[in-house]
Amino acid sequence: MTAMQDIPLDRRTDQIREALEEMIVEGHFPDGARLDEVRLAEQFHVSRTPLREAFQSLAASGLVELRLRRGAFVKFPALEDVIEMFDVMAEIEAMCGRYAARRMTPEAEAEIAAALVGCETAFAADDFDGYYRANHEFHALIYRASGNRFLAGEAERLHRRLKPFRRLQLRLRGRMRESLKEHRLIFDALVAGDEAAVTAQMRAHIAVQGDRFNDLAAQYRRSIGAAGARQRDRERV
């Protein structure tokens, strides 16, 4: 395994951010907990520089609050806020898909096809982290294929903010299989230039509705509950 110190600084920051995202959404830290820089730097075998950069990124996603001269504190957004962000993301992605279907180039089609293969490969290997990365690439390429740089930038910014919750959603039983099936439908509609179909499919792919809402809500509450239980256990020791 490559030592953390041998990885470029920007990639180290990404890996630390992803690890902390997962720890937070899976309930390893209670709401309001201070993230101990010294302990985490030792845990990840890094200096405080990439750790602080990871904190900045987590603050942008709303999972951490940075307090002047006090440090970084875990902050669970209200479930209603998360759902509202998914609602907006669904509309932005639908718009990206519609423009991409209209403006698709052979080069963009080949790149999106390769990202879809990456999703299929990761799913076949039951590689959650690999699927998570390939999924991000699939969506980012559709944003780019929209041909609207402002729209693509806004989509990417909101995607980054929702990353930990998309990760949480992907962990729901059967969701990775369902996600891959939806990706195939989206790709087919893009290639066919079917703007109406890709708009509807992108919106449905992202929107948190019905059973998906109930599943995400239950998972989110479990994460918060697990964090509280871990904190109580630590206090009893």
N, C-alpha and C positions, 0 to 999 in steps of 0.2 A: 504494500500500500504506500502511496506517495505521502511523504511527511507534509504537514500543513505548511511548514516553513519553505518548502520547495515549490509551492504553488504561487503563481503571480498574485500580487496584492489584490487586484480587483476580483480575481476568482476566489481568493480566500474570503474576502468580504461577502461575496455571494453565498459561499458555502456556509459561513457562520450565520448569515441572515436566514437562509433556508432552514438550518438546524434550529435556530431560535423560534422561527415561525411555527415549526412543527411542535416544538416543546410547549409553546404558549397555547396553540389551538387544541393540543391534546391534554391540557390541564396540568402541566408540570409546574406552572407558576400561578398563584392566585391573583385575582384582580387587585391592582394597587401595589403588588410586590416590587421592591426595588431590585433591579438586576445588578448583581455584584460584579463589577468590572474585574476585580482581582481574581476572584474565583473562576469566572468564565474565561478569562485570559489563560489561566492555568489549565482549565478543562480543554480548551481548543488549541493549546500550545502556540499562542500567538501573542504579539504585543497588543497594547490597547488601541493602536491606530485602526486596524481593520475591524476591531470590535466596536469602536465608536462609530465608524462608518456604517456598520450593520445596524446600530441603534438608530442612526439618522434615517436609514431606509425603512426600518420598522415604524418609526414615527410617521413617515409619509403614508404608510398603509393603515395608520390608526391603531396599531397594536401596542404601541409604546408612547408614553408621554415623556418628553425631555423637560426637566426642571432645572433652571439655572443654578449652578453650584451644588445641586443635590443629586443629579444623575438621571438614569432612565428608569421609568416605572411602567409595569404592565398595565394596559388599559383595554379591557374588553368592550368593544362597541356594543351598543344596544342591538338586539336582534332585529328590531324594526329598521334601524339604520342600515344594517347589512342587506336586508331584503330590498330596501329602496335603492341601494347601490346596484344590486343585481338587476332591478327593473330598468334603470338607466343604461346599464351595460348591455342589456338585451336589445334595446333600441339602437344604441350606437353600433353594435355588431351587425344588426340587421341592415343598417345603412351601409356599413362597410361591404357586406355581402352583396347588396344590390349593385353598388358601384363596381365591385370587382367582377360580377357577372357581365356587366356591360362593357368593361374595359380590359378584360382578361387578355394577356399576351401569352404566346407559347412558352416564354421563359418563366413567367409567373405560374402558369399551369404546371410546368415541370417541377418547380420548387415546391408547390403545394402538394403535388403527387408524392414527392420524396418525403415530405413531412408526414403524410398519411401513412406511408410505408413504415416510417419510424414509429408511429402510434401502433400499427399492427404488430410490428416486431416486439415492441415492449409489452403489449397485451399478451402475445403468445408466450412470452417468457415470464409472465406474471411479475413484471418489473414495474412497480408503482412509480418509483422515482424517474425511470426512463420514460414512462408514459406521460408523466407530469411535464417533463421537459419537451417531449415531442408535441404534446398538446399545445404548449405555449407557442412553439414554432409554427404549428399549423395556423393558429389564430393570428399571430403576428404577420405571417405572409399574406393572409387575406386582407388585413388592415392595409398593408403596403400595396396590394394589388388594386385597392380602391382608387388609386391614382390621386388621392386627396391627402396631402401631407398633414394639413391641420387636423383633419378627421382621424388619420392614422395615429398622430401624436396624442390626441385626446383619448383614443381607444386604448393605446398602450399605457397611458398614465392610470386610467381607471382599472385596467387589467392588473397592473402592478399593485394597486391598492387592494384589489380583491383576491390576490394570489393566495393568501393563507386560507381564505374561505373556500376558494375553488379547490384547493388541496384537500380541505376537510370534506367537501362534497364528494370528491372523487373517491374518498375512502369508504363511502357508503357501499354496502353490499350490492354488487351487480351494476354499480354506476359506471365503472370503467368499460364494461362490455356495452352498455347503453350508449355511452359517449362515443365509442368507436363506430357504432352503427350510425349514429347521427352524423359523424364526420364523413362517412361514406356518402350519405344522402346529400350533404352540403356540397361535397366535391362534385358529385354527378350533376347537381343543379348548376354549379359554377361552370363546368365544362360545356353544359348544354346552353349556357347563356340565359337560363330561366330566372329572370329577376324576381318574379313573384314567389317562386318556389324557394329560392335561396333566402329571401327575406323572411319568409315564414319559418323556415327551418333554423336559421340563425337565431331568430327571436325565441323559438321554442327550446333551442339547445341551451340557452343561457338563463331564461326566465325561471324563477323558483316559484312553482305553482303546485297546487294540489298535494299529491303524495310526496313530491320532491320537497315542498315547503315543510311538510310535517317531519320528514326524515331529517332535513337539515336542522330544523329547530330542535329536535330531540338530541341530535348529535352535539349541537352547540351547547345546549343546557347540560349535557353529560360532561362536556369538557370543563365548563365552569364549575360544576359540582365536584369533579375529580380534583380540580385545583384547590377548592376549599377543603376537601378531605385530606389532601396531602399536607396542607398548611396546618390543619388541626393535629395531624400525626406528628409533625415536626415540633409543635408546641408542647406535646405531651412528653417528648423525649427529654 
